[in-house]
Amino acid sequence: MKNRVKEERQKINMTQQELADEIAVSRQTIFAIETGKYIPSAILVLKIARTFKKKVEDIFNLEKGD
């Protein structure tokens, strides 16, 4: 799964810690999501999309073979 979390976060000058606090996870979880090392749950995906005021599809995309 590819994502644009880092790009969307940077657009609004939000730190990893601020995003983590907003969706109630650790900063390390945000880092892992951004680097593709962790695939977030549906609930986290929805919280992230809501935080950025975007559709889930604007932030998360399945890669070929996913």
All heavy atoms as a GROMACS GRO file, in nm:
protein
  537
    1MET      N    1   0.085  -0.118   0.000
    1MET     CA    2   0.000   0.000   0.000
    1MET      C    3   0.089   0.124   0.000
    1MET      O    4   0.180   0.136   0.081
    1MET     CB    5  -0.090   0.000   0.124
    1MET     CG    6  -0.175   0.124   0.135
    1MET     SD    7  -0.272   0.137   0.286
    1MET     CE    8  -0.397   0.016   0.254
    2LYS      N    9   0.062   0.212  -0.093
    2LYS     CA   10   0.134   0.339  -0.098
    2LYS      C   11   0.050   0.444  -0.026
    2LYS      O   12  -0.073   0.432  -0.021
    2LYS     CB   13   0.158   0.382  -0.242
    2LYS     CG   14   0.253   0.290  -0.318
    2LYS     CD   15   0.280   0.344  -0.454
    2LYS     CE   16   0.390   0.446  -0.438
    2LYS     NZ   17   0.450   0.489  -0.563
    3ASN      N   18   0.117   0.546   0.026
    3ASN     CA   19   0.040   0.653   0.090
    3ASN      C   20   0.108   0.787   0.072
    3ASN      O   21   0.227   0.795   0.042
    3ASN     CB   22   0.017   0.621   0.238
    3ASN     CG   23   0.141   0.635   0.321
    3ASN    OD1   24   0.187   0.745   0.349
    3ASN    ND2   25   0.199   0.522   0.363
    4ARG      N   26   0.030   0.892   0.091
    4ARG     CA   27   0.078   1.028   0.080
    4ARG      C   28   0.070   1.101   0.215
    4ARG      O   29   0.053   1.222   0.220
    4ARG     CB   30  -0.006   1.104  -0.023
    4ARG     CG   31   0.001   1.047  -0.164
    4ARG     CD   32  -0.079   1.129  -0.264
    4ARG     NE   33  -0.072   1.273  -0.244
    4ARG     CZ   34   0.031   1.352  -0.279
    4ARG    NH1   35   0.135   1.301  -0.336
    4ARG    NH2   36   0.026   1.482  -0.256
    5VAL      N   37   0.081   1.026   0.323
    5VAL     CA   38   0.067   1.085   0.456
    5VAL      C   39   0.172   1.193   0.478
    5VAL      O   40   0.140   1.304   0.521
    5VAL     CB   41   0.074   0.976   0.568
    5VAL    CG1   42   0.077   1.040   0.705
    5VAL    CG2   43  -0.043   0.881   0.554
    6LYS      N   44   0.296   1.164   0.448
    6LYS     CA   45   0.403   1.262   0.471
    6LYS      C   46   0.378   1.390   0.390
    6LYS      O   47   0.390   1.501   0.443
    6LYS     CB   48   0.538   1.203   0.434
    6LYS     CG   49   0.654   1.295   0.462
    6LYS     CD   50   0.787   1.227   0.435
    6LYS     CE   51   0.904   1.318   0.470
    6LYS     NZ   52   1.032   1.249   0.452
    7GLU      N   53   0.342   1.374   0.263
    7GLU     CA   54   0.318   1.490   0.178
    7GLU      C   55   0.202   1.574   0.229
    7GLU      O   56   0.210   1.697   0.235
    7GLU     CB   57   0.291   1.447   0.033
    7GLU     CG   58   0.410   1.386  -0.036
    7GLU     CD   59   0.426   1.235  -0.015
    7GLU    OE1   60   0.357   1.177   0.074
    7GLU    OE2   61   0.507   1.174  -0.086
    8GLU      N   62   0.092   1.507   0.267
    8GLU     CA   63  -0.025   1.579   0.317
    8GLU      C   64   0.007   1.647   0.450
    8GLU      O   65  -0.036   1.760   0.475
    8GLU     CB   66  -0.144   1.485   0.333
    8GLU     CG   67  -0.196   1.430   0.202
    8GLU     CD   68  -0.251   1.535   0.108
    8GLU    OE1   69  -0.305   1.637   0.155
    8GLU    OE2   70  -0.240   1.516  -0.015
    9ARG      N   71   0.082   1.581   0.534
    9ARG     CA   72   0.120   1.637   0.664
    9ARG      C   73   0.206   1.761   0.645
    9ARG      O   74   0.186   1.864   0.710
    9ARG     CB   75   0.194   1.529   0.745
    9ARG     CG   76   0.238   1.573   0.881
    9ARG     CD   77   0.303   1.461   0.957
    9ARG     NE   78   0.419   1.402   0.893
    9ARG     CZ   79   0.539   1.460   0.884
    9ARG    NH1   80   0.560   1.578   0.935
    9ARG    NH2   81   0.640   1.398   0.824
   10GLN      N   82   0.301   1.752   0.553
   10GLN     CA   83   0.391   1.866   0.529
   10GLN      C   84   0.318   1.985   0.467
   10GLN      O   85   0.354   2.099   0.493
   10GLN     CB   86   0.508   1.822   0.442
   10GLN     CG   87   0.604   1.731   0.517
   10GLN     CD   88   0.717   1.677   0.431
   10GLN    OE1   89   0.704   1.665   0.309
   10GLN    NE2   90   0.828   1.646   0.495
   11LYS      N   91   0.216   1.957   0.385
   11LYS     CA   92   0.138   2.065   0.323
   11LYS      C   93   0.079   2.159   0.427
   11LYS      O   94   0.064   2.278   0.403
   11LYS     CB   95   0.023   2.008   0.240
   11LYS     CG   96   0.056   1.969   0.102
   11LYS     CD   97  -0.074   1.927   0.032
   11LYS     CE   98  -0.048   1.854  -0.095
   11LYS     NZ   99  -0.174   1.806  -0.156
   12ILE      N  100   0.041   2.103   0.542
   12ILE     CA  101  -0.023   2.185   0.645
   12ILE      C  102   0.072   2.212   0.763
   12ILE      O  103   0.028   2.253   0.870
   12ILE     CB  104  -0.155   2.123   0.693
   12ILE    CG1  105  -0.133   1.984   0.754
   12ILE    CG2  106  -0.257   2.118   0.581
   12ILE    CD1  107  -0.256   1.925   0.822
   13ASN      N  108   0.202   2.190   0.738
   13ASN     CA  109   0.304   2.217   0.838
   13ASN      C  110   0.275   2.148   0.971
   13ASN      O  111   0.286   2.207   1.078
   13ASN     CB  112   0.322   2.368   0.861
   13ASN     CG  113   0.372   2.437   0.736
   13ASN    OD1  114   0.463   2.388   0.670
   13ASN    ND2  115   0.312   2.549   0.703
   14MET      N  116   0.239   2.022   0.963
   14MET     CA  117   0.209   1.942   1.081
   14MET      C  118   0.327   1.847   1.106
   14MET      O  119   0.378   1.787   1.012
   14MET     CB  120   0.080   1.862   1.060
   14MET     CG  121   0.040   1.774   1.176
   14MET     SD  122  -0.113   1.682   1.140
   14MET     CE  123  -0.233   1.794   1.211
   15THR      N  124   0.369   1.836   1.230
   15THR     CA  125   0.476   1.743   1.263
   15THR      C  126   0.421   1.601   1.278
   15THR      O  127   0.300   1.582   1.293
   15THR     CB  128   0.547   1.782   1.394
   15THR    OG1  129   0.454   1.765   1.502
   15THR    CG2  130   0.599   1.925   1.390
   16GLN      N  131   0.512   1.504   1.276
   16GLN     CA  132   0.469   1.367   1.301
   16GLN      C  133   0.405   1.356   1.439
   16GLN      O  134   0.304   1.287   1.455
   16GLN     CB  135   0.589   1.271   1.292
   16GLN     CG  136   0.638   1.248   1.152
   16GLN     CD  137   0.756   1.153   1.148
   16GLN    OE1  138   0.827   1.133   1.246
   16GLN    NE2  139   0.778   1.093   1.032
   17GLN      N  140   0.462   1.425   1.536
   17GLN     CA  141   0.408   1.418   1.672
   17GLN      C  142   0.269   1.479   1.679
   17GLN      O  143   0.179   1.424   1.746
   17GLN     CB  144   0.500   1.488   1.771
   17GLN     CG  145   0.458   1.471   1.916
   17GLN     CD  146   0.459   1.325   1.959
   17GLN    OE1  147   0.563   1.260   1.953
   17GLN    NE2  148   0.346   1.272   2.003
   18GLU      N  149   0.246   1.588   1.610
   18GLU     CA  150   0.113   1.651   1.609
   18GLU      C  151   0.009   1.558   1.547
   18GLU      O  152  -0.102   1.545   1.598
   18GLU     CB  153   0.117   1.785   1.535
   18GLU     CG  154   0.190   1.892   1.611
   18GLU     CD  155   0.218   2.017   1.529
   18GLU    OE1  156   0.224   2.009   1.404
   18GLU    OE2  157   0.237   2.124   1.591
   19LEU      N  158   0.046   1.493   1.437
   19LEU     CA  159  -0.047   1.398   1.375
   19LEU      C  160  -0.072   1.280   1.468
   19LEU      O  161  -0.186   1.237   1.485
   19LEU     CB  162   0.007   1.350   1.239
   19LEU     CG  163  -0.078   1.247   1.166
   19LEU    CD1  164  -0.221   1.296   1.144
   19LEU    CD2  165  -0.013   1.209   1.034
   20ALA      N  166   0.035   1.232   1.529
   20ALA     CA  167   0.022   1.120   1.623
   20ALA      C  168  -0.074   1.155   1.736
   20ALA      O  169  -0.161   1.076   1.773
   20ALA     CB  170   0.159   1.082   1.678
   21ASP      N  171  -0.057   1.274   1.792
   21ASP     CA  172  -0.145   1.318   1.901
   21ASP      C  173  -0.290   1.328   1.854
   21ASP      O  174  -0.382   1.292   1.928
   21ASP     CB  175  -0.098   1.453   1.956
   21ASP     CG  176   0.035   1.446   2.029
   21ASP    OD1  177   0.080   1.334   2.064
   21ASP    OD2  178   0.097   1.553   2.049
   22GLU      N  179  -0.308   1.378   1.734
   22GLU     CA  180  -0.443   1.397   1.678
   22GLU      C  181  -0.518   1.265   1.663
   22GLU      O  182  -0.638   1.257   1.687
   22GLU     CB  183  -0.432   1.468   1.542
   22GLU     CG  184  -0.564   1.497   1.475
   22GLU     CD  185  -0.644   1.607   1.540
   22GLU    OE1  186  -0.586   1.694   1.607
   22GLU    OE2  187  -0.768   1.604   1.526
   23ILE      N  188  -0.447   1.159   1.624
   23ILE     CA  189  -0.514   1.031   1.599
   23ILE      C  190  -0.484   0.927   1.707
   23ILE      O  191  -0.520   0.810   1.693
   23ILE     CB  192  -0.484   0.976   1.459
   23ILE    CG1  193  -0.336   0.941   1.442
   23ILE    CG2  194  -0.531   1.074   1.352
   23ILE    CD1  195  -0.307   0.865   1.314
   24ALA      N  196  -0.418   0.970   1.814
   24ALA     CA  197  -0.394   0.886   1.933
   24ALA      C  198  -0.307   0.763   1.905
   24ALA      O  199  -0.343   0.652   1.940
   24ALA     CB  200  -0.526   0.846   1.998
   25VAL      N  201  -0.194   0.788   1.839
   25VAL     CA  202  -0.092   0.684   1.820
   25VAL      C  203   0.044   0.744   1.855
   25VAL      O  204   0.053   0.863   1.884
   25VAL     CB  205  -0.090   0.628   1.675
   25VAL    CG1  206  -0.222   0.561   1.641
   25VAL    CG2  207  -0.056   0.735   1.574
   26SER      N  208   0.148   0.664   1.848
   26SER     CA  209   0.282   0.716   1.876
   26SER      C  210   0.342   0.782   1.752
   26SER      O  211   0.300   0.754   1.638
   26SER     CB  212   0.374   0.603   1.922
   26SER     OG  213   0.401   0.516   1.814
   27ARG      N  214   0.441   0.865   1.773
   27ARG     CA  215   0.512   0.926   1.661
   27ARG      C  216   0.579   0.818   1.577
   27ARG      O  217   0.587   0.826   1.455
   27ARG     CB  218   0.616   1.027   1.711
   27ARG     CG  219   0.680   1.107   1.596
   27ARG     CD  220   0.818   1.161   1.627
   27ARG     NE  221   0.911   1.060   1.671
   27ARG     CZ  222   0.977   0.976   1.589
   27ARG    NH1  223   0.958   0.980   1.459
   27ARG    NH2  224   1.062   0.889   1.639
   28GLN      N  225   0.626   0.714   1.644
   28GLN     CA  226   0.690   0.604   1.572
   28GLN      C  227   0.593   0.534   1.476
   28GLN      O  228   0.632   0.489   1.368
   28GLN     CB  229   0.748   0.501   1.672
   28GLN     CG  230   0.867   0.552   1.748
   28GLN     CD  231   0.831   0.633   1.874
   28GLN    OE1  232   0.715   0.666   1.899
   28GLN    NE2  233   0.932   0.666   1.954
   29THR      N  234   0.466   0.528   1.515
   29THR     CA  235   0.364   0.471   1.426
   29THR      C  236   0.348   0.555   1.301
   29THR      O  237   0.340   0.502   1.190
   29THR     CB  238   0.229   0.455   1.500
   29THR    OG1  239   0.248   0.366   1.610
   29THR    CG2  240   0.121   0.402   1.407
   30ILE      N  241   0.346   0.686   1.316
   30ILE     CA  242   0.336   0.776   1.201
   30ILE      C  243   0.456   0.755   1.109
   30ILE      O  244   0.442   0.744   0.987
   30ILE     CB  245   0.324   0.924   1.244
   30ILE    CG1  246   0.199   0.945   1.330
   30ILE    CG2  247   0.324   1.016   1.121
   30ILE    CD1  248   0.068   0.906   1.265
   31PHE      N  249   0.575   0.749   1.166
   31PHE     CA  250   0.696   0.726   1.088
   31PHE      C  251   0.685   0.595   1.010
   31PHE      O  252   0.715   0.589   0.891
   31PHE     CB  253   0.820   0.725   1.178
   31PHE     CG  254   0.947   0.692   1.105
   31PHE    CD1  255   1.011   0.789   1.029
   31PHE    CD2  256   1.000   0.565   1.110
   31PHE    CE1  257   1.127   0.759   0.960
   31PHE    CE2  258   1.116   0.533   1.041
   31PHE     CZ  259   1.180   0.631   0.965
   32ALA      N  260   0.641   0.490   1.078
   32ALA     CA  261   0.628   0.359   1.014
   32ALA      C  262   0.524   0.361   0.901
   32ALA      O  263   0.545   0.299   0.796
   32ALA     CB  264   0.593   0.252   1.118
   33ILE      N  265   0.415   0.433   0.920
   33ILE     CA  266   0.314   0.446   0.814
   33ILE      C  267   0.374   0.520   0.695
   33ILE      O  268   0.362   0.476   0.580
   33ILE     CB  269   0.188   0.517   0.865
   33ILE    CG1  270   0.114   0.431   0.967
   33ILE    CG2  271   0.095   0.556   0.749
   33ILE    CD1  272   0.003   0.504   1.043
   34GLU      N  273   0.440   0.632   0.722
   34GLU     CA  274   0.497   0.714   0.615
   34GLU      C  275   0.602   0.639   0.533
   34GLU      O  276   0.614   0.660   0.413
   34GLU     CB  277   0.557   0.842   0.672
   34GLU     CG  278   0.454   0.939   0.722
   34GLU     CD  279   0.511   1.069   0.774
   34GLU    OE1  280   0.636   1.082   0.788
   34GLU    OE2  281   0.431   1.160   0.804
   35THR      N  282   0.678   0.553   0.598
   35THR     CA  283   0.784   0.480   0.529
   35THR      C  284   0.736   0.346   0.472
   35THR      O  285   0.815   0.273   0.412
   35THR     CB  286   0.904   0.456   0.622
   35THR    OG1  287   0.862   0.385   0.738
   35THR    CG2  288   0.970   0.588   0.661
   36GLY      N  289   0.608   0.315   0.490
   36GLY     CA  290   0.552   0.193   0.434
   36GLY      C  291   0.586   0.067   0.511
   36GLY      O  292   0.564  -0.044   0.463
   37LYS      N  293   0.636   0.082   0.633
   37LYS     CA  294   0.671  -0.034   0.714
   37LYS      C  295   0.553  -0.085   0.796
   37LYS      O  296   0.561  -0.191   0.856
   37LYS     CB  297   0.787   0.001   0.806
   37LYS     CG  298   0.916   0.026   0.730
   37LYS     CD  299   1.031   0.054   0.822
   37LYS     CE  300   1.161   0.046   0.751
   37LYS     NZ  301   1.224   0.154   0.701
   38TYR      N  302   0.447  -0.009   0.800
   38TYR     CA  303   0.328  -0.046   0.878
   38TYR      C  304   0.205  -0.009   0.798
   38TYR      O  305   0.192   0.104   0.749
   38TYR     CB  306   0.330   0.028   1.012
   38TYR     CG  307   0.207   0.006   1.097
   38TYR    CD1  308   0.186  -0.114   1.162
   38TYR    CD2  309   0.113   0.108   1.113
   38TYR    CE1  310   0.073  -0.134   1.241
   38TYR    CE2  311   0.000   0.089   1.193
   38TYR     CZ  312  -0.018  -0.032   1.256
   38TYR     OH  313  -0.130  -0.052   1.334
   39ILE      N  314   0.115  -0.104   0.782
   39ILE     CA  315  -0.012  -0.078   0.714
   39ILE      C  316  -0.116  -0.049   0.823
   39ILE      O  317  -0.144  -0.136   0.905
   39ILE     CB  318  -0.055  -0.196   0.627
   39ILE    CG1  319   0.048  -0.217   0.517
   39ILE    CG2  320  -0.193  -0.172   0.568
   39ILE    CD1  321   0.026  -0.339   0.432
   40PRO      N  322  -0.169   0.073   0.825
   40PRO     CA  323  -0.262   0.109   0.931
   40PRO      C  324  -0.397   0.039   0.918
   40PRO      O  325  -0.438  -0.001   0.810
   40PRO     CB  326  -0.277   0.260   0.913
   40PRO     CG  327  -0.247   0.285   0.770
   40PRO     CD  328  -0.145   0.181   0.730
   41SER      N  329  -0.464   0.029   1.031
   41SER     CA  330  -0.598  -0.028   1.034
   41SER      C  331  -0.696   0.066   0.962
   41SER      O  332  -0.665   0.183   0.937
   41SER     CB  333  -0.644  -0.046   1.179
   41SER     OG  334  -0.664   0.081   1.239
   42ALA      N  335  -0.813   0.014   0.933
   42ALA     CA  336  -0.917   0.095   0.868
   42ALA      C  337  -0.951   0.217   0.954
   42ALA      O  338  -0.972   0.327   0.902
   42ALA     CB  339  -1.041   0.011   0.843
   43ILE      N  340  -0.954   0.198   1.085
   43ILE     CA  341  -0.986   0.310   1.174
   43ILE      C  342  -0.880   0.419   1.164
   43ILE      O  343  -0.912   0.538   1.153
   43ILE     CB  344  -1.003   0.261   1.320
   43ILE    CG1  345  -1.129   0.176   1.330
   43ILE    CG2  346  -1.009   0.378   1.418
   43ILE    CD1  347  -1.146   0.104   1.462
   44LEU      N  348  -0.752   0.380   1.164
   44LEU     CA  349  -0.645   0.480   1.153
   44LEU      C  350  -0.649   0.549   1.018
   44LEU      O  351  -0.628   0.670   1.009
   44LEU     CB  352  -0.508   0.416   1.176
   44LEU     CG  353  -0.472   0.384   1.319
   44LEU    CD1  354  -0.330   0.329   1.327
   44LEU    CD2  355  -0.485   0.504   1.409
   45VAL      N  356  -0.675   0.473   0.913
   45VAL     CA  357  -0.685   0.532   0.779
   45VAL      C  358  -0.794   0.639   0.777
   45VAL      O  359  -0.775   0.749   0.725
   45VAL     CB  360  -0.712   0.421   0.674
   45VAL    CG1  361  -0.758   0.480   0.542
   45VAL    CG2  362  -0.589   0.335   0.655
   46LEU      N  363  -0.909   0.608   0.835
   46LEU     CA  364  -1.019   0.704   0.839
   46LEU      C  365  -0.985   0.827   0.924
   46LEU      O  366  -1.017   0.940   0.887
   46LEU     CB  367  -1.146   0.637   0.892
   46LEU     CG  368  -1.207   0.533   0.797
   46LEU    CD1  369  -1.313   0.451   0.870
   46LEU    CD2  370  -1.265   0.600   0.674
   47LYS      N  371  -0.918   0.805   1.037
   47LYS     CA  372  -0.878   0.919   1.122
   47LYS      C  373  -0.778   1.009   1.050
   47LYS      O  374  -0.787   1.132   1.059
   47LYS     CB  375  -0.817   0.868   1.253
   47LYS     CG  376  -0.918   0.812   1.351
   47LYS     CD  377  -0.847   0.768   1.477
   47LYS     CE  378  -0.942   0.720   1.584
   47LYS     NZ  379  -0.872   0.683   1.708
   48ILE      N  380  -0.683   0.949   0.980
   48ILE     CA  381  -0.584   1.028   0.905
   48ILE      C  382  -0.653   1.109   0.797
   48ILE      O  383  -0.629   1.230   0.782
   48ILE     CB  384  -0.474   0.938   0.848
   48ILE    CG1  385  -0.387   0.882   0.962
   48ILE    CG2  386  -0.388   1.012   0.747
   48ILE    CD1  387  -0.294   0.769   0.921
   49ALA      N  388  -0.740   1.045   0.720
   49ALA     CA  389  -0.812   1.115   0.613
   49ALA      C  390  -0.895   1.230   0.670
   49ALA      O  391  -0.896   1.340   0.614
   49ALA     CB  392  -0.900   1.017   0.536
   50ARG      N  393  -0.962   1.206   0.781
   50ARG     CA  394  -1.043   1.311   0.844
   50ARG      C  395  -0.955   1.427   0.890
   50ARG      O  396  -0.991   1.544   0.873
   50ARG     CB  397  -1.121   1.254   0.962
   50ARG     CG  398  -1.210   1.356   1.030
   50ARG     CD  399  -1.290   1.298   1.142
   50ARG     NE  400  -1.200   1.244   1.244
   50ARG     CZ  401  -1.236   1.164   1.342
   50ARG    NH1  402  -1.361   1.125   1.353
   50ARG    NH2  403  -1.148   1.122   1.431
   51THR      N  404  -0.839   1.396   0.946
   51THR     CA  405  -0.748   1.500   0.991
   51THR      C  406  -0.706   1.591   0.877
   51THR      O  407  -0.698   1.713   0.893
   51THR     CB  408  -0.623   1.437   1.057
   51THR    OG1  409  -0.665   1.361   1.171
   51THR    CG2  410  -0.523   1.542   1.100
   52PHE      N  411  -0.681   1.531   0.760
   52PHE     CA  412  -0.638   1.609   0.644
   52PHE      C  413  -0.755   1.662   0.562
   52PHE      O  414  -0.735   1.730   0.461
   52PHE     CB  415  -0.548   1.525   0.554
   52PHE     CG  416  -0.418   1.485   0.618
   52PHE    CD1  417  -0.366   1.358   0.597
   52PHE    CD2  418  -0.347   1.571   0.700
   52PHE    CE1  419  -0.245   1.320   0.654
   52PHE    CE2  420  -0.227   1.534   0.758
   52PHE     CZ  421  -0.176   1.409   0.735
   53LYS      N  422  -0.878   1.629   0.602
   53LYS     CA  423  -0.998   1.670   0.529
   53LYS      C  424  -0.992   1.624   0.383
   53LYS      O  425  -1.020   1.700   0.291
   53LYS     CB  426  -1.019   1.822   0.538
   53LYS     CG  427  -1.041   1.870   0.680
   53LYS     CD  428  -1.059   2.020   0.686
   53LYS     CE  429  -1.090   2.068   0.824
   53LYS     NZ  430  -0.983   2.069   0.918
   54LYS      N  431  -0.955   1.497   0.366
   54LYS     CA  432  -0.940   1.437   0.234
   54LYS      C  433  -1.015   1.304   0.231
   54LYS      O  434  -1.047   1.247   0.335
   54LYS     CB  435  -0.793   1.408   0.203
   54LYS     CG  436  -0.702   1.527   0.204
   54LYS     CD  437  -0.697   1.588   0.069
   54LYS     CE  438  -0.597   1.704   0.068
   54LYS     NZ  439  -0.573   1.752  -0.064
   55LYS      N  440  -1.038   1.255   0.111
   55LYS     CA  441  -1.092   1.120   0.094
   55LYS      C  442  -0.979   1.021   0.119
   55LYS      O  443  -0.863   1.049   0.090
   55LYS     CB  444  -1.145   1.100  -0.048
   55LYS     CG  445  -1.262   1.186  -0.084
   55LYS     CD  446  -1.302   1.156  -0.227
   55LYS     CE  447  -1.408   1.253  -0.274
   55LYS     NZ  448  -1.438   1.234  -0.416
   56VAL      N  449  -1.014   0.905   0.169
   56VAL     CA  450  -0.916   0.799   0.193
   56VAL      C  451  -0.834   0.773   0.065
   56VAL      O  452  -0.712   0.761   0.069
   56VAL     CB  453  -0.984   0.670   0.242
   56VAL    CG1  454  -0.887   0.553   0.244
   56VAL    CG2  455  -1.044   0.692   0.381
   57GLU      N  456  -0.904   0.768  -0.049
   57GLU     CA  457  -0.838   0.737  -0.176
   57GLU      C  458  -0.736   0.844  -0.217
   57GLU      O  459  -0.649   0.818  -0.300
   57GLU     CB  460  -0.942   0.722  -0.289
   57GLU     CG  461  -1.042   0.612  -0.266
   57GLU     CD  462  -1.159   0.657  -0.178
   57GLU    OE1  463  -1.187   0.777  -0.166
   57GLU    OE2  464  -1.224   0.568  -0.120
   58ASP      N  465  -0.749   0.965  -0.164
   58ASP     CA  466  -0.653   1.071  -0.195
   58ASP      C  467  -0.522   1.052  -0.120
   58ASP      O  468  -0.421   1.112  -0.156
   58ASP     CB  469  -0.711   1.209  -0.158
   58ASP     CG  470  -0.828   1.247  -0.246
   58ASP    OD1  471  -0.841   1.191  -0.358
   58ASP    OD2  472  -0.908   1.332  -0.203
   59ILE      N  473  -0.523   0.968  -0.016
   59ILE     CA  474  -0.405   0.949   0.068
   59ILE      C  475  -0.347   0.809   0.055
   59ILE      O  476  -0.226   0.791   0.054
   59ILE     CB  477  -0.439   0.980   0.215
   59ILE    CG1  478  -0.492   1.123   0.227
   59ILE    CG2  479  -0.316   0.961   0.305
   59ILE    CD1  480  -0.554   1.154   0.359
   60PHE      N  481  -0.433   0.710   0.046
   60PHE     CA  482  -0.389   0.570   0.044
   60PHE      C  483  -0.429   0.504  -0.088
   60PHE      O  484  -0.542   0.520  -0.134
   60PHE     CB  485  -0.453   0.492   0.159
   60PHE     CG  486  -0.408   0.540   0.294
   60PHE    CD1  487  -0.480   0.636   0.363
   60PHE    CD2  488  -0.292   0.489   0.351
   60PHE    CE1  489  -0.437   0.682   0.487
   60PHE    CE2  490  -0.250   0.534   0.476
   60PHE     CZ  491  -0.322   0.629   0.543
   61ASN      N  492  -0.335   0.429  -0.146
   61ASN     CA  493  -0.359   0.357  -0.271
   61ASN      C  494  -0.298   0.218  -0.263
   61ASN      O  495  -0.188   0.202  -0.214
   61ASN     CB  496  -0.295   0.431  -0.390
   61ASN     CG  497  -0.359   0.564  -0.416
   61ASN    OD1  498  -0.477   0.571  -0.446
   61ASN    ND2  499  -0.283   0.670  -0.400
   62LEU      N  500  -0.371   0.121  -0.316
   62LEU     CA  501  -0.317  -0.014  -0.325
   62LEU      C  502  -0.218  -0.020  -0.440
   62LEU      O  503  -0.241   0.039  -0.546
   62LEU     CB  504  -0.428  -0.116  -0.351
   62LEU     CG  505  -0.525  -0.141  -0.237
   62LEU    CD1  506  -0.633  -0.238  -0.282
   62LEU    CD2  507  -0.451  -0.198  -0.116
   63GLU      N  508  -0.108  -0.090  -0.418
   63GLU     CA  509  -0.011  -0.113  -0.524
   63GLU      C  510  -0.051  -0.238  -0.601
   63GLU      O  511  -0.127  -0.321  -0.550
   63GLU     CB  512   0.129  -0.131  -0.465
   63GLU     CG  513   0.185  -0.005  -0.402
   63GLU     CD  514   0.324  -0.029  -0.348
   63GLU    OE1  515   0.337  -0.109  -0.254
   63GLU    OE2  516   0.416   0.034  -0.400
   64LYS      N  517   0.000  -0.252  -0.719
   64LYS     CA  518  -0.028  -0.371  -0.798
   64LYS      C  519   0.017  -0.493  -0.718
   64LYS      O  520   0.126  -0.495  -0.664
   64LYS     CB  521   0.048  -0.364  -0.930
   64LYS     CG  522  -0.008  -0.447  -1.039
   64LYS     CD  523   0.061  -0.417  -1.168
   64LYS     CE  524  -0.025  -0.470  -1.281
   64LYS     NZ  525   0.031  -0.437  -1.410
   65GLY      N  526  -0.070  -0.590  -0.707
   65GLY     CA  527  -0.038  -0.712  -0.632
   65GLY      C  528  -0.082  -0.708  -0.487
   65GLY      O  529  -0.073  -0.808  -0.419
   66ASP      N  530  -0.130  -0.595  -0.437
   66ASP     CA  531  -0.180  -0.586  -0.298
   66ASP      C  532  -0.317  -0.648  -0.288
   66ASP      O  533  -0.394  -0.650  -0.378
   66ASP     CB  534  -0.188  -0.441  -0.250
   66ASP     CG  535  -0.052  -0.388  -0.206
   66ASP    OD1  536   0.043  -0.466  -0.197
   66ASP    OD2  537  -0.044  -0.267  -0.184
   0.00000   0.00000   0.00000
